[in-house]
Amino acid sequence: MKIPENIDSKYRYIQIVAKRCAQLQSGAKPKISTLSTKHAAIAQNEVSEGLIGFKVIDEKEASEKDE
């Protein structure tokens, strides 16, 4: 598994792919055209191509957001 350079760890890559996979399973349309029907494979390809944006929120931001 090759992790894109804009993602700092394997753990974060898995988290992003898992969340995108859940979106696809809930009916979101894929951002790429592919012959694959497997949501996990589609999500991995989308993340690897940089089509899925994400923001890293630190603990301080998360606690302020909860308030």
N, CA, C, O and CB atoms as a CASP TS submission, in Angstrom:
PFRMAT TS
TARGET T0000
AUTHOR 0000-0000-0000
METHOD Language model
MODEL 1
PARENT N/A
ATOM      1  N   MET     1       0.846  -1.169   0.000  1.00  0.00           N
ATOM      2  CA  MET     1       0.000   0.000   0.000  1.00  0.00           C
ATOM      3  C   MET     1       0.893   1.235   0.000  1.00  0.00           C
ATOM      4  O   MET     1       1.712   1.417   0.901  1.00  0.00           O
ATOM      5  CB  MET     1      -0.963  -0.004   1.217  1.00  0.00           C
ATOM      6  N   LYS     2       0.732   2.079  -1.011  1.00  0.00           N
ATOM      7  CA  LYS     2       1.499   3.310  -1.094  1.00  0.00           C
ATOM      8  C   LYS     2       0.644   4.456  -0.573  1.00  0.00           C
ATOM      9  O   LYS     2      -0.464   4.693  -1.053  1.00  0.00           O
ATOM     10  CB  LYS     2       1.967   3.581  -2.547  1.00  0.00           C
ATOM     11  N   ILE     3       1.172   5.150   0.402  1.00  0.00           N
ATOM     12  CA  ILE     3       0.449   6.255   1.029  1.00  0.00           C
ATOM     13  C   ILE     3       0.811   7.558   0.319  1.00  0.00           C
ATOM     14  O   ILE     3       1.992   7.836   0.110  1.00  0.00           O
ATOM     15  CB  ILE     3       0.775   6.344   2.551  1.00  0.00           C
ATOM     16  N   PRO     4      -0.182   8.355  -0.052  1.00  0.00           N
ATOM     17  CA  PRO     4       0.111   9.650  -0.691  1.00  0.00           C
ATOM     18  C   PRO     4       0.969  10.534   0.209  1.00  0.00           C
ATOM     19  O   PRO     4       0.902  10.435   1.434  1.00  0.00           O
ATOM     20  CB  PRO     4      -1.195  10.381  -1.044  1.00  0.00           C
ATOM     21  N   GLU     5       1.766  11.390  -0.400  1.00  0.00           N
ATOM     22  CA  GLU     5       2.699  12.225   0.362  1.00  0.00           C
ATOM     23  C   GLU     5       2.007  13.257   1.245  1.00  0.00           C
ATOM     24  O   GLU     5       2.596  13.716   2.224  1.00  0.00           O
ATOM     25  CB  GLU     5       3.630  12.929  -0.581  1.00  0.00           C
ATOM     26  N   ASN     6       0.767  13.633   0.920  1.00  0.00           N
ATOM     27  CA  ASN     6       0.080  14.638   1.734  1.00  0.00           C
ATOM     28  C   ASN     6      -0.566  14.045   2.987  1.00  0.00           C
ATOM     29  O   ASN     6      -1.162  14.775   3.780  1.00  0.00           O
ATOM     30  CB  ASN     6      -0.975  15.333   0.904  1.00  0.00           C
ATOM     31  N   ILE     7      -0.452  12.737   3.169  1.00  0.00           N
ATOM     32  CA  ILE     7      -0.991  12.070   4.355  1.00  0.00           C
ATOM     33  C   ILE     7       0.190  11.589   5.189  1.00  0.00           C
ATOM     34  O   ILE     7       1.085  10.912   4.684  1.00  0.00           O
ATOM     35  CB  ILE     7      -1.943  10.872   3.968  1.00  0.00           C
ATOM     36  N   ASP     8       0.183  11.949   6.478  1.00  0.00           N
ATOM     37  CA  ASP     8       1.363  11.749   7.313  1.00  0.00           C
ATOM     38  C   ASP     8       1.537  10.356   7.916  1.00  0.00           C
ATOM     39  O   ASP     8       2.618  10.053   8.421  1.00  0.00           O
ATOM     40  CB  ASP     8       1.331  12.718   8.399  1.00  0.00           C
ATOM     41  N   SER     9       0.517   9.498   7.884  1.00  0.00           N
ATOM     42  CA  SER     9       0.683   8.168   8.475  1.00  0.00           C
ATOM     43  C   SER     9      -0.281   7.160   7.853  1.00  0.00           C
ATOM     44  O   SER     9      -1.294   7.524   7.255  1.00  0.00           O
ATOM     45  CB  SER     9       0.468   8.231   9.991  1.00  0.00           C
ATOM     46  N   LYS    10       0.060   5.901   8.010  1.00  0.00           N
ATOM     47  CA  LYS    10      -0.817   4.835   7.523  1.00  0.00           C
ATOM     48  C   LYS    10      -2.158   4.875   8.239  1.00  0.00           C
ATOM     49  O   LYS    10      -3.202   4.629   7.636  1.00  0.00           O
ATOM     50  CB  LYS    10      -0.156   3.462   7.713  1.00  0.00           C
ATOM     51  N   TYR    11      -2.120   5.185   9.526  1.00  0.00           N
ATOM     52  CA  TYR    11      -3.342   5.236  10.324  1.00  0.00           C
ATOM     53  C   TYR    11      -4.311   6.280   9.776  1.00  0.00           C
ATOM     54  O   TYR    11      -5.502   6.007   9.630  1.00  0.00           O
ATOM     55  CB  TYR    11      -3.010   5.541  11.789  1.00  0.00           C
ATOM     56  N   ARG    12      -3.804   7.471   9.474  1.00  0.00           N
ATOM     57  CA  ARG    12      -4.666   8.535   8.946  1.00  0.00           C
ATOM     58  C   ARG    12      -5.200   8.145   7.565  1.00  0.00           C
ATOM     59  O   ARG    12      -6.359   8.414   7.251  1.00  0.00           O
ATOM     60  CB  ARG    12      -3.891   9.879   8.865  1.00  0.00           C
ATOM     61  N   TYR    13      -4.356   7.511   6.739  1.00  0.00           N
ATOM     62  CA  TYR    13      -4.788   7.050   5.414  1.00  0.00           C
ATOM     63  C   TYR    13      -5.958   6.072   5.547  1.00  0.00           C
ATOM     64  O   TYR    13      -6.942   6.173   4.814  1.00  0.00           O
ATOM     65  CB  TYR    13      -3.611   6.382   4.658  1.00  0.00           C
ATOM     66  N   ILE    14      -5.847   5.138   6.471  1.00  0.00           N
ATOM     67  CA  ILE    14      -6.914   4.148   6.686  1.00  0.00           C
ATOM     68  C   ILE    14      -8.189   4.839   7.155  1.00  0.00           C
ATOM     69  O   ILE    14      -9.283   4.487   6.713  1.00  0.00           O
ATOM     70  CB  ILE    14      -6.475   3.080   7.721  1.00  0.00           C
ATOM     71  N   GLN    15      -8.059   5.819   8.045  1.00  0.00           N
ATOM     72  CA  GLN    15      -9.227   6.551   8.534  1.00  0.00           C
ATOM     73  C   GLN    15      -9.941   7.269   7.402  1.00  0.00           C
ATOM     74  O   GLN    15     -11.167   7.215   7.305  1.00  0.00           O
ATOM     75  CB  GLN    15      -8.815   7.553   9.608  1.00  0.00           C
ATOM     76  N   ILE    16      -9.188   7.936   6.554  1.00  0.00           N
ATOM     77  CA  ILE    16      -9.780   8.691   5.446  1.00  0.00           C
ATOM     78  C   ILE    16     -10.470   7.748   4.470  1.00  0.00           C
ATOM     79  O   ILE    16     -11.591   8.006   4.032  1.00  0.00           O
ATOM     80  CB  ILE    16      -8.705   9.520   4.716  1.00  0.00           C
ATOM     81  N   VAL    17      -9.788   6.646   4.130  1.00  0.00           N
ATOM     82  CA  VAL    17     -10.379   5.676   3.204  1.00  0.00           C
ATOM     83  C   VAL    17     -11.647   5.067   3.806  1.00  0.00           C
ATOM     84  O   VAL    17     -12.639   4.892   3.099  1.00  0.00           O
ATOM     85  CB  VAL    17      -9.361   4.562   2.860  1.00  0.00           C
ATOM     86  N   ALA    18     -11.627   4.745   5.090  1.00  0.00           N
ATOM     87  CA  ALA    18     -12.796   4.141   5.735  1.00  0.00           C
ATOM     88  C   ALA    18     -13.992   5.093   5.728  1.00  0.00           C
ATOM     89  O   ALA    18     -15.121   4.675   5.471  1.00  0.00           O
ATOM     90  CB  ALA    18     -12.457   3.738   7.175  1.00  0.00           C
ATOM     91  N   LYS    19     -13.741   6.371   6.011  1.00  0.00           N
ATOM     92  CA  LYS    19     -14.849   7.338   6.005  1.00  0.00           C
ATOM     93  C   LYS    19     -15.403   7.519   4.597  1.00  0.00           C
ATOM     94  O   LYS    19     -16.616   7.627   4.418  1.00  0.00           O
ATOM     95  CB  LYS    19     -14.388   8.696   6.567  1.00  0.00           C
ATOM     96  N   ARG    20     -14.524   7.553   3.598  1.00  0.00           N
ATOM     97  CA  ARG    20     -14.999   7.688   2.219  1.00  0.00           C
ATOM     98  C   ARG    20     -15.755   6.434   1.790  1.00  0.00           C
ATOM     99  O   ARG    20     -16.756   6.522   1.080  1.00  0.00           O
ATOM    100  CB  ARG    20     -13.818   7.954   1.262  1.00  0.00           C
ATOM    101  N   CYS    21     -15.278   5.273   2.218  1.00  0.00           N
ATOM    102  CA  CYS    21     -15.949   4.012   1.911  1.00  0.00           C
ATOM    103  C   CYS    21     -17.366   4.017   2.494  1.00  0.00           C
ATOM    104  O   CYS    21     -18.306   3.578   1.830  1.00  0.00           O
ATOM    105  CB  CYS    21     -15.137   2.812   2.465  1.00  0.00           C
ATOM    106  N   ALA    22     -17.525   4.498   3.702  1.00  0.00           N
ATOM    107  CA  ALA    22     -18.850   4.579   4.327  1.00  0.00           C
ATOM    108  C   ALA    22     -19.758   5.522   3.534  1.00  0.00           C
ATOM    109  O   ALA    22     -20.950   5.257   3.378  1.00  0.00           O
ATOM    110  CB  ALA    22     -18.730   5.057   5.797  1.00  0.00           C
ATOM    111  N   GLN    23     -19.191   6.624   3.034  1.00  0.00           N
ATOM    112  CA  GLN    23     -19.982   7.545   2.218  1.00  0.00           C
ATOM    113  C   GLN    23     -20.463   6.861   0.942  1.00  0.00           C
ATOM    114  O   GLN    23     -21.617   7.017   0.543  1.00  0.00           O
ATOM    115  CB  GLN    23     -19.160   8.798   1.871  1.00  0.00           C
ATOM    116  N   LEU    24     -19.573   6.104   0.307  1.00  0.00           N
ATOM    117  CA  LEU    24     -19.935   5.390  -0.918  1.00  0.00           C
ATOM    118  C   LEU    24     -21.015   4.348  -0.640  1.00  0.00           C
ATOM    119  O   LEU    24     -21.941   4.178  -1.434  1.00  0.00           O
ATOM    120  CB  LEU    24     -18.697   4.717  -1.535  1.00  0.00           C
ATOM    121  N   GLN    25     -20.894   3.659   0.479  1.00  0.00           N
ATOM    122  CA  GLN    25     -21.892   2.652   0.835  1.00  0.00           C
ATOM    123  C   GLN    25     -23.251   3.289   1.115  1.00  0.00           C
ATOM    124  O   GLN    25     -24.289   2.651   0.937  1.00  0.00           O
ATOM    125  CB  GLN    25     -21.428   1.855   2.053  1.00  0.00           C
ATOM    126  N   SER    26     -23.243   4.545   1.552  1.00  0.00           N
ATOM    127  CA  SER    26     -24.493   5.253   1.846  1.00  0.00           C
ATOM    128  C   SER    26     -25.109   5.895   0.607  1.00  0.00           C
ATOM    129  O   SER    26     -26.162   6.527   0.686  1.00  0.00           O
ATOM    130  CB  SER    26     -24.249   6.316   2.896  1.00  0.00           C
ATOM    131  N   GLY    27     -24.449   5.731  -0.532  1.00  0.00           N
ATOM    132  CA  GLY    27     -25.036   6.229  -1.765  1.00  0.00           C
ATOM    133  C   GLY    27     -24.311   7.368  -2.449  1.00  0.00           C
ATOM    134  O   GLY    27     -24.778   7.854  -3.479  1.00  0.00           O
ATOM    135  N   ALA    28     -23.178   7.813  -1.910  1.00  0.00           N
ATOM    136  CA  ALA    28     -22.416   8.882  -2.565  1.00  0.00           C
ATOM    137  C   ALA    28     -21.893   8.379  -3.910  1.00  0.00           C
ATOM    138  O   ALA    28     -21.575   7.201  -4.070  1.00  0.00           O
ATOM    139  CB  ALA    28     -21.235   9.362  -1.661  1.00  0.00           C
ATOM    140  N   LYS    29     -21.815   9.289  -4.861  1.00  0.00           N
ATOM    141  CA  LYS    29     -21.330   8.921  -6.185  1.00  0.00           C
ATOM    142  C   LYS    29     -19.803   8.948  -6.206  1.00  0.00           C
ATOM    143  O   LYS    29     -19.195   9.864  -5.652  1.00  0.00           O
ATOM    144  CB  LYS    29     -21.906   9.870  -7.260  1.00  0.00           C
ATOM    145  N   PRO    30     -19.179   7.957  -6.836  1.00  0.00           N
ATOM    146  CA  PRO    30     -17.718   7.947  -6.935  1.00  0.00           C
ATOM    147  C   PRO    30     -17.205   9.150  -7.726  1.00  0.00           C
ATOM    148  O   PRO    30     -17.871   9.625  -8.646  1.00  0.00           O
ATOM    149  CB  PRO    30     -17.240   6.648  -7.591  1.00  0.00           C
ATOM    150  N   LYS    31     -16.026   9.637  -7.365  1.00  0.00           N
ATOM    151  CA  LYS    31     -15.424  10.772  -8.047  1.00  0.00           C
ATOM    152  C   LYS    31     -14.520  10.331  -9.188  1.00  0.00           C
ATOM    153  O   LYS    31     -13.936  11.162  -9.883  1.00  0.00           O
ATOM    154  CB  LYS    31     -14.639  11.615  -7.064  1.00  0.00           C
ATOM    155  N   ILE    32     -14.407   9.020  -9.381  1.00  0.00           N
ATOM    156  CA  ILE    32     -13.618   8.472 -10.475  1.00  0.00           C
ATOM    157  C   ILE    32     -14.470   7.460 -11.224  1.00  0.00           C
ATOM    158  O   ILE    32     -15.428   6.907 -10.684  1.00  0.00           O
ATOM    159  CB  ILE    32     -12.304   7.820  -9.955  1.00  0.00           C
ATOM    160  N   SER    33     -14.105   7.232 -12.464  1.00  0.00           N
ATOM    161  CA  SER    33     -14.794   6.168 -13.194  1.00  0.00           C
ATOM    162  C   SER    33     -13.905   4.930 -13.143  1.00  0.00           C
ATOM    163  O   SER    33     -12.708   4.995 -13.421  1.00  0.00           O
ATOM    164  CB  SER    33     -15.108   6.589 -14.686  1.00  0.00           C
ATOM    165  N   THR    34     -14.509   3.811 -12.784  1.00  0.00           N
ATOM    166  CA  THR    34     -13.762   2.578 -12.621  1.00  0.00           C
ATOM    167  C   THR    34     -14.668   1.397 -12.905  1.00  0.00           C
ATOM    168  O   THR    34     -15.892   1.506 -12.830  1.00  0.00           O
ATOM    169  CB  THR    34     -13.164   2.479 -11.209  1.00  0.00           C
ATOM    170  N   LEU    35     -14.071   0.292 -13.226  1.00  0.00           N
ATOM    171  CA  LEU    35     -14.840  -0.928 -13.443  1.00  0.00           C
ATOM    172  C   LEU    35     -15.127  -1.639 -12.127  1.00  0.00           C
ATOM    173  O   LEU    35     -16.002  -2.502 -12.056  1.00  0.00           O
ATOM    174  CB  LEU    35     -14.096  -1.862 -14.392  1.00  0.00           C
ATOM    175  N   SER    36     -14.382  -1.269 -11.086  1.00  0.00           N
ATOM    176  CA  SER    36     -14.546  -1.899  -9.782  1.00  0.00           C
ATOM    177  C   SER    36     -15.886  -1.510  -9.161  1.00  0.00           C
ATOM    178  O   SER    36     -16.338  -0.372  -9.285  1.00  0.00           O
ATOM    179  CB  SER    36     -13.390  -1.509  -8.847  1.00  0.00           C
ATOM    180  N   THR    37     -16.501  -2.469  -8.500  1.00  0.00           N
ATOM    181  CA  THR    37     -17.736  -2.195  -7.771  1.00  0.00           C
ATOM    182  C   THR    37     -17.503  -2.236  -6.267  1.00  0.00           C
ATOM    183  O   THR    37     -18.433  -2.040  -5.485  1.00  0.00           O
ATOM    184  CB  THR    37     -18.822  -3.200  -8.162  1.00  0.00           C
ATOM    185  N   LYS    38     -16.288  -2.484  -5.871  1.00  0.00           N
ATOM    186  CA  LYS    38     -15.941  -2.564  -4.450  1.00  0.00           C
ATOM    187  C   LYS    38     -15.689  -1.159  -3.905  1.00  0.00           C
ATOM    188  O   LYS    38     -14.826  -0.431  -4.397  1.00  0.00           O
ATOM    189  CB  LYS    38     -14.691  -3.467  -4.235  1.00  0.00           C
ATOM    190  N   HIS    39     -16.447  -0.799  -2.896  1.00  0.00           N
ATOM    191  CA  HIS    39     -16.364   0.546  -2.334  1.00  0.00           C
ATOM    192  C   HIS    39     -14.989   0.835  -1.750  1.00  0.00           C
ATOM    193  O   HIS    39     -14.487   1.952  -1.879  1.00  0.00           O
ATOM    194  CB  HIS    39     -17.424   0.733  -1.267  1.00  0.00           C
ATOM    195  N   ALA    40     -14.379  -0.143  -1.117  1.00  0.00           N
ATOM    196  CA  ALA    40     -13.058   0.072  -0.515  1.00  0.00           C
ATOM    197  C   ALA    40     -12.011   0.376  -1.587  1.00  0.00           C
ATOM    198  O   ALA    40     -11.170   1.254  -1.397  1.00  0.00           O
ATOM    199  CB  ALA    40     -12.634  -1.162   0.303  1.00  0.00           C
ATOM    200  N   ALA    41     -12.057  -0.332  -2.692  1.00  0.00           N
ATOM    201  CA  ALA    41     -11.102  -0.100  -3.779  1.00  0.00           C
ATOM    202  C   ALA    41     -11.310   1.276  -4.399  1.00  0.00           C
ATOM    203  O   ALA    41     -10.345   1.975  -4.707  1.00  0.00           O
ATOM    204  CB  ALA    41     -11.234  -1.189  -4.856  1.00  0.00           C
ATOM    205  N   ILE    42     -12.566   1.664  -4.581  1.00  0.00           N
ATOM    206  CA  ILE    42     -12.878   2.982  -5.141  1.00  0.00           C
ATOM    207  C   ILE    42     -12.378   4.072  -4.194  1.00  0.00           C
ATOM    208  O   ILE    42     -11.770   5.047  -4.635  1.00  0.00           O
ATOM    209  CB  ILE    42     -14.409   3.131  -5.389  1.00  0.00           C
ATOM    210  N   ALA    43     -12.631   3.910  -2.900  1.00  0.00           N
ATOM    211  CA  ALA    43     -12.205   4.896  -1.903  1.00  0.00           C
ATOM    212  C   ALA    43     -10.682   5.019  -1.882  1.00  0.00           C
ATOM    213  O   ALA    43     -10.158   6.131  -1.807  1.00  0.00           O
ATOM    214  CB  ALA    43     -12.725   4.509  -0.503  1.00  0.00           C
ATOM    215  N   GLN    44      -9.971   3.905  -1.947  1.00  0.00           N
ATOM    216  CA  GLN    44      -8.503   3.943  -1.963  1.00  0.00           C
ATOM    217  C   GLN    44      -7.996   4.701  -3.184  1.00  0.00           C
ATOM    218  O   GLN    44      -7.084   5.521  -3.075  1.00  0.00           O
ATOM    219  CB  GLN    44      -7.923   2.514  -1.951  1.00  0.00           C
ATOM    220  N   ASN    45      -8.579   4.433  -4.333  1.00  0.00           N
ATOM    221  CA  ASN    45      -8.157   5.121  -5.554  1.00  0.00           C
ATOM    222  C   ASN    45      -8.435   6.618  -5.475  1.00  0.00           C
ATOM    223  O   ASN    45      -7.604   7.427  -5.887  1.00  0.00           O
ATOM    224  CB  ASN    45      -8.864   4.525  -6.769  1.00  0.00           C
ATOM    225  N   GLU    46      -9.590   6.986  -4.953  1.00  0.00           N
ATOM    226  CA  GLU    46      -9.929   8.404  -4.816  1.00  0.00           C
ATOM    227  C   GLU    46      -8.960   9.122  -3.886  1.00  0.00           C
ATOM    228  O   GLU    46      -8.501  10.221  -4.195  1.00  0.00           O
ATOM    229  CB  GLU    46     -11.358   8.560  -4.299  1.00  0.00           C
ATOM    230  N   VAL    47      -8.649   8.511  -2.758  1.00  0.00           N
ATOM    231  CA  VAL    47      -7.728   9.128  -1.798  1.00  0.00           C
ATOM    232  C   VAL    47      -6.325   9.206  -2.394  1.00  0.00           C
ATOM    233  O   VAL    47      -5.652  10.228  -2.253  1.00  0.00           O
ATOM    234  CB  VAL    47      -7.706   8.331  -0.467  1.00  0.00           C
ATOM    235  N   SER    48      -5.879   8.150  -3.053  1.00  0.00           N
ATOM    236  CA  SER    48      -4.545   8.131  -3.649  1.00  0.00           C
ATOM    237  C   SER    48      -4.390   9.189  -4.737  1.00  0.00           C
ATOM    238  O   SER    48      -3.303   9.736  -4.920  1.00  0.00           O
ATOM    239  CB  SER    48      -4.251   6.756  -4.224  1.00  0.00           C
ATOM    240  N   GLU    49      -5.469   9.478  -5.457  1.00  0.00           N
ATOM    241  CA  GLU    49      -5.417  10.483  -6.521  1.00  0.00           C
ATOM    242  C   GLU    49      -5.624  11.900  -5.988  1.00  0.00           C
ATOM    243  O   GLU    49      -5.576  12.861  -6.757  1.00  0.00           O
ATOM    244  CB  GLU    49      -6.466  10.175  -7.579  1.00  0.00           C
ATOM    245  N   GLY    50      -5.854  12.041  -4.685  1.00  0.00           N
ATOM    246  CA  GLY    50      -6.004  13.353  -4.076  1.00  0.00           C
ATOM    247  C   GLY    50      -7.366  13.989  -4.310  1.00  0.00           C
ATOM    248  O   GLY    50      -7.501  15.210  -4.238  1.00  0.00           O
ATOM    249  N   LEU    51      -8.367  13.179  -4.587  1.00  0.00           N
ATOM    250  CA  LEU    51      -9.707  13.697  -4.855  1.00  0.00           C
ATOM    251  C   LEU    51     -10.537  13.891  -3.590  1.00  0.00           C
ATOM    252  O   LEU    51     -11.605  14.502  -3.636  1.00  0.00           O
ATOM    253  CB  LEU    51     -10.433  12.767  -5.790  1.00  0.00           C
ATOM    254  N   ILE    52     -10.058  13.381  -2.472  1.00  0.00           N
ATOM    255  CA  ILE    52     -10.791  13.473  -1.209  1.00  0.00           C
ATOM    256  C   ILE    52     -10.036  14.427  -0.292  1.00  0.00           C
ATOM    257  O   ILE    52      -8.893  14.171   0.088  1.00  0.00           O
ATOM    258  CB  ILE    52     -10.963  12.061  -0.538  1.00  0.00           C
ATOM    259  N   GLY    53     -10.684  15.520   0.054  1.00  0.00           N
ATOM    260  CA  GLY    53     -10.072  16.487   0.951  1.00  0.00           C
ATOM    261  C   GLY    53     -10.299  16.105   2.405  1.00  0.00           C
ATOM    262  O   GLY    53     -11.263  15.413   2.731  1.00  0.00           O
ATOM    263  N   PHE    54      -9.416  16.556   3.265  1.00  0.00           N
ATOM    264  CA  PHE    54      -9.551  16.286   4.695  1.00  0.00           C
ATOM    265  C   PHE    54      -8.841  17.378   5.464  1.00  0.00           C
ATOM    266  O   PHE    54      -7.968  18.062   4.931  1.00  0.00           O
ATOM    267  CB  PHE    54      -8.981  14.891   5.066  1.00  0.00           C
ATOM    268  N   LYS    55      -9.222  17.537   6.720  1.00  0.00           N
ATOM    269  CA  LYS    55      -8.599  18.521   7.590  1.00  0.00           C
ATOM    270  C   LYS    55      -8.249  17.839   8.897  1.00  0.00           C
ATOM    271  O   LYS    55      -9.074  17.134   9.478  1.00  0.00           O
ATOM    272  CB  LYS    55      -9.530  19.745   7.825  1.00  0.00           C
ATOM    273  N   VAL    56      -7.024  18.050   9.360  1.00  0.00           N
ATOM    274  CA  VAL    56      -6.581  17.502  10.632  1.00  0.00           C
ATOM    275  C   VAL    56      -6.927  18.515  11.716  1.00  0.00           C
ATOM    276  O   VAL    56      -6.485  19.663  11.668  1.00  0.00           O
ATOM    277  CB  VAL    56      -5.046  17.179  10.617  1.00  0.00           C
ATOM    278  N   ILE    57      -7.719  18.083  12.691  1.00  0.00           N
ATOM    279  CA  ILE    57      -8.133  18.957  13.778  1.00  0.00           C
ATOM    280  C   ILE    57      -7.376  18.551  15.039  1.00  0.00           C
ATOM    281  O   ILE    57      -7.426  17.393  15.454  1.00  0.00           O
ATOM    282  CB  ILE    57      -9.678  18.887  14.001  1.00  0.00           C
ATOM    283  N   ASP    58      -6.676  19.505  15.647  1.00  0.00           N
ATOM    284  CA  ASP    58      -5.956  19.182  16.881  1.00  0.00           C
ATOM    285  C   ASP    58      -6.918  19.176  18.067  1.00  0.00           C
ATOM    286  O   ASP    58      -8.087  19.539  17.929  1.00  0.00           O
ATOM    287  CB  ASP    58      -4.807  20.192  17.125  1.00  0.00           C
ATOM    288  N   GLU    59      -6.427  18.767  19.213  1.00  0.00           N
ATOM    289  CA  GLU    59      -7.285  18.605  20.395  1.00  0.00           C
ATOM    290  C   GLU    59      -7.944  19.916  20.799  1.00  0.00           C
ATOM    291  O   GLU    59      -9.111  19.922  21.191  1.00  0.00           O
ATOM    292  CB  GLU    59      -6.475  18.057  21.566  1.00  0.00           C
ATOM    293  N   LYS    60      -7.223  21.016  20.710  1.00  0.00           N
ATOM    294  CA  LYS    60      -7.757  22.311  21.099  1.00  0.00           C
ATOM    295  C   LYS    60      -8.946  22.692  20.220  1.00  0.00           C
ATOM    296  O   LYS    60      -9.981  23.128  20.725  1.00  0.00           O
ATOM    297  CB  LYS    60      -6.668  23.383  21.018  1.00  0.00           C
ATOM    298  N   GLU    61      -8.797  22.528  18.907  1.00  0.00           N
ATOM    299  CA  GLU    61      -9.895  22.822  17.974  1.00  0.00           C
ATOM    300  C   GLU    61     -11.091  21.931  18.238  1.00  0.00           C
ATOM    301  O   GLU    61     -12.233  22.387  18.180  1.00  0.00           O
ATOM    302  CB  GLU    61      -9.433  22.651  16.525  1.00  0.00           C
ATOM    303  N   ALA    62     -10.838  20.659  18.530  1.00  0.00           N
ATOM    304  CA  ALA    62     -11.927  19.700  18.763  1.00  0.00           C
ATOM    305  C   ALA    62     -12.712  20.071  20.016  1.00  0.00           C
ATOM    306  O   ALA    62     -13.940  19.980  20.023  1.00  0.00           O
ATOM    307  CB  ALA    62     -11.371  18.265  18.891  1.00  0.00           C
ATOM    308  N   SER    63     -12.018  20.491  21.081  1.00  0.00           N
ATOM    309  CA  SER    63     -12.718  20.855  22.306  1.00  0.00           C
ATOM    310  C   SER    63     -13.508  22.143  22.125  1.00  0.00           C
ATOM    311  O   SER    63     -14.587  22.286  22.701  1.00  0.00           O
ATOM    312  CB  SER    63     -11.731  21.005  23.458  1.00  0.00           C
ATOM    313  N   GLU    64     -12.987  23.093  21.326  1.00  0.00           N
ATOM    314  CA  GLU    64     -13.705  24.322  21.062  1.00  0.00           C
ATOM    315  C   GLU    64     -14.944  24.046  20.205  1.00  0.00           C
ATOM    316  O   GLU    64     -15.972  24.702  20.372  1.00  0.00           O
ATOM    317  CB  GLU    64     -12.788  25.336  20.373  1.00  0.00           C
ATOM    318  N   LYS    65     -14.850  23.100  19.311  1.00  0.00           N
ATOM    319  CA  LYS    65     -15.952  22.759  18.435  1.00  0.00           C
ATOM    320  C   LYS    65     -17.093  22.119  19.231  1.00  0.00           C
ATOM    321  O   LYS    65     -18.262  22.345  18.920  1.00  0.00           O
ATOM    322  CB  LYS    65     -15.475  21.819  17.323  1.00  0.00           C
ATOM    323  N   ASP    66     -16.765  21.318  20.259  1.00  0.00           N
ATOM    324  CA  ASP    66     -17.762  20.642  21.087  1.00  0.00           C
ATOM    325  C   ASP    66     -18.549  21.606  21.969  1.00  0.00           C
ATOM    326  O   ASP    66     -19.676  21.312  22.366  1.00  0.00           O
ATOM    327  CB  ASP    66     -17.089  19.604  21.950  1.00  0.00           C
ATOM    328  N   GLU    67     -17.958  22.748  22.271  1.00  0.00           N
ATOM    329  CA  GLU    67     -18.606  23.709  23.187  1.00  0.00           C
ATOM    330  C   GLU    67     -19.715  24.452  22.541  1.00  0.00           C
ATOM    331  O   GLU    67     -20.351  25.290  23.180  1.00  0.00           O
ATOM    332  CB  GLU    67     -17.617  24.689  23.716  1.00  0.00           C
TER
END
